[in-house]
Amino acid sequence: SASSSQHNASSTMSVTNLPSNLQISCKEYHEKYKSKNDKPHVLLDVRVKRQYEMCALDNSINIPLNEIKEKIEEIEKLSDGGTKPIFCLCRRGIASAEATRIIQDAIGSASHDGILSVYNIDGGLNACVGE
């Protein structure tokens, strides 16, 4: 089944099924938040701990996808009262799209309005590193 997941880049949008306003390209993320101005933000790596320990982007925080729901309050704290946008990252941008959806759903509920915005880094680490 490995071959069926090897689609071209344009089909990744259909895999994530996220609205485009919740997606950001790695290039855009770097330009807006890393390179010149290094704006305060949270980079959430949602891969399993073992993968995260093997390689990770600087200053990223590891909360695996299966723990996102139970750690929404922790994510709220990281977001610093909603002042820092959250960017979700994984290897290919699929698990992070799911994490983005979970956090976005939580933002919609009154009990978690301490998160301002959340984005999925499209294509994940692979896109960032440029395979």
C-alpha positions in Angstrom: 0.0 0.0 0.0 3.1 2.2 0.2 2.8 3.1 -3.5 -0.7 4.4 -3.1 0.4 7.1 -0.7 3.1 8.4 -3.1 1.0 11.0 -4.9 2.2 14.2 -6.4 2.2 17.3 -4.2 -1.0 18.7 -5.5 -3.0 15.8 -4.1 -1.7 16.4 -0.5 -4.4 19.1 -0.1 -7.1 16.5 -0.6 -5.4 14.3 2.0 -5.4 16.9 4.7 -8.9 18.3 3.8 -8.1 21.5 5.6 -9.3 24.9 4.5 -6.5 26.8 2.9 -6.6 29.5 5.5 -5.4 26.9 8.0 -2.4 25.9 5.8 0.9 27.7 5.5 3.8 26.6 3.3 7.2 26.0 5.0 8.6 28.8 2.9 5.9 31.2 4.0 6.4 30.1 7.6 10.1 30.8 7.5 9.7 34.1 5.8 7.0 35.4 8.2 8.1 33.9 11.5 11.7 32.8 11.3 14.0 34.7 9.1 13.8 38.4 9.4 11.5 39.0 12.4 11.4 35.8 14.3 7.9 36.6 15.6 6.7 34.9 18.8 4.9 31.7 17.9 4.6 28.1 18.9 6.0 25.3 16.7 4.2 22.1 17.6 5.8 18.9 16.4 3.1 16.2 16.5 5.2 13.2 15.6 5.9 10.4 18.0 8.6 11.1 20.5 11.1 8.7 18.9 10.9 10.5 15.6 11.1 13.9 17.2 14.2 12.9 19.1 15.9 11.7 15.9 15.5 15.1 14.1 13.5 18.2 14.9 13.4 21.9 14.0 14.9 24.3 16.5 12.6 25.5 19.2 9.8 23.1 18.4 7.8 21.5 21.1 6.8 17.8 20.9 3.2 16.9 21.6 2.3 13.7 19.7 -0.9 13.8 17.8 -2.6 11.2 20.0 -2.0 13.5 23.0 -3.2 16.8 21.4 -6.8 16.5 22.7 -5.8 15.9 26.3 -3.2 18.6 26.2 -5.3 21.5 24.8 -4.9 23.4 28.0 -1.1 23.0 27.8 -1.2 24.3 24.2 -3.3 27.2 25.4 -0.6 28.1 27.9 2.0 27.8 25.2 0.0 30.1 23.1 0.3 32.7 25.9 -3.2 33.8 26.1 -3.7 33.6 22.4 -0.9 36.0 21.6 1.2 33.4 19.8 -0.1 31.6 16.8 0.4 27.8 16.7 2.0 26.0 13.8 1.6 22.2 13.6 4.3 20.1 12.0 4.9 16.5 11.3 6.9 14.5 8.6 4.6 15.0 5.7 1.9 17.4 6.9 -0.8 14.8 7.4 -0.8 14.1 11.1 -0.2 17.9 11.7 -3.3 18.6 9.6 -5.3 16.4 11.9 -3.7 18.2 15.0 -4.6 21.5 13.4 -8.2 20.4 13.0 -8.4 19.3 16.6 -7.0 22.5 17.9 -9.2 24.6 15.6 -12.2 22.7 16.9 -11.1 23.5 20.4 -10.7 27.2 19.6 -14.4 27.1 18.6 -15.5 26.0 22.0 -15.8 28.7 24.7 -13.7 26.8 27.2 -10.6 27.1 25.0 -10.6 30.6 23.7 -7.0 31.2 24.9 -5.7 30.0 21.5 -5.7 32.6 18.8 -4.9 30.8 15.6 -3.5 27.5 14.4 -1.9 26.5 11.1 -0.7 23.4 9.4 2.7 23.5 7.8 1.9 22.1 4.5 4.1 19.1 3.4 5.7 18.9 6.8 9.3 18.5 7.6 9.9 16.9 4.2 8.9 20.1 2.5 11.0 22.2 4.9 14.1 20.1 4.4 13.3 19.8 0.7 14.0 16.1 0.5 
